Amino acid sequence: MASRIRIHLDENVDPDVGRALRRHSIDVTTTQEVGLRTQNDTTQLEFIRAEGRVIVTHDADFLRIASTTDDHPGIIYCNKIGHSVGEIIRGIILIYEVLTPDEILGKVEYL
């Protein structure tokens, strides 16, 4: 397994988040870049499992998924209301800096 968390942004996360994370040398993919735009949550989940990527999402459906299984690389959930793009970026960077892929495996981190 990778020594650092690799990130995947779902389609509702502001693209500026991905650009900022890349400036911090964080490995990031976006739903748009990998051709998953408009795909359902199951397809997104299959992608992050196959790629070993932690998904960043505003979609509460992923919280329901996480309540039924821990078979995922990790979920970073952020309620979009009340969080600026800068706060989201800083929160993801903090998680990236303090957690390993093994430590977030099967877990949900909240921003």
N, C-alpha and C positions, 0 to 999 in steps of 0.2 A: 504494500500500500504506500501511497505517496507520503512524504514526511510533512507536507503542508496541505491545508484544506484547499480544494479546488472548488470554485463557485460557479453556479449556474443561476442566471436571473430569469424569472418567468416574465411573460410578456407585459405584465402590468407594472413592472419596476422601471422607473425612469432610466432611459439610456445613459444619462449623465452619471449614474451610479457606476455603470460598467466602465466608462471612460476614466473615472476617478480611481477606481480600483486598479485598473491597468497601469496608471501612473505610479502606483505603489507596488508594481511588479507582481500583482496577484493574478493568477490564472483564472480568467473569467470567460464564460460563454453566455450568450443570450438566446432566448427562445427564437428570436427573429433570425439570428445568424445560423442556427443549426436547422432551420426549416421546420420548426414546430409551432409556428404561430397558428392560433385557433385550434390546436390539438387539445384533446381532453387531458384531464389530470392523470389518468392512467398512463397515457403515452409519455407525459412529462416524467412521471415516476419511473417508468422503464428506462428512459434516457439517463436520468441521474444515477440509477442503479448501474447501468452498463458502463457509464463514464466515471463512476465514483465521485460525483460532484454533489456538493451541498446546495440545495435550492434555496434561493431567497425569494420570498413571495409575500404578497398582500392578501392572498386567497385563503380564506378560512377553511376551504375544503381540504387543504393539506393538514390542518389540525385534526380534522375528522379521520383522515387517513392515518395519521400518526397515533390516534387513539386506538386503532385496531391492529397496528403492526409496527414493529421496530425494524423491519426489513427495508431500510433506506439509509443512504449515506449521511443524512442529517437535513434538518429544515431550519432555516432562519426565517421567522415570521415577524412581520411588522404591520401593524394596523396603520394604514396609510394616513388616516386622519390624525392630525396633531404632530406629525413628524416631518421635519424639513428634509430635503435631499441631503443636506450636509450631515444631519443627525443620523440618517440611515447609513451614509458612507462611513462615518466615524464608528458607528456600532458594528458594522461588518468588519472593518479593519481591526477593531478590538478583538472580536471573536477569532479572526484569522491569526492574530498575534498570540493569543493565549491558549487556544485549543488545537489539538492535533486531530487528524482524521479519525483516529481511534476513539478520541474523547467525545466527539460529536456524533459518532456512528449511532444511528437509531434514536437520536434525541432531537428535541425541538429547543431552539434558543429564541428568546423573544427580545425584540428591540422596542 
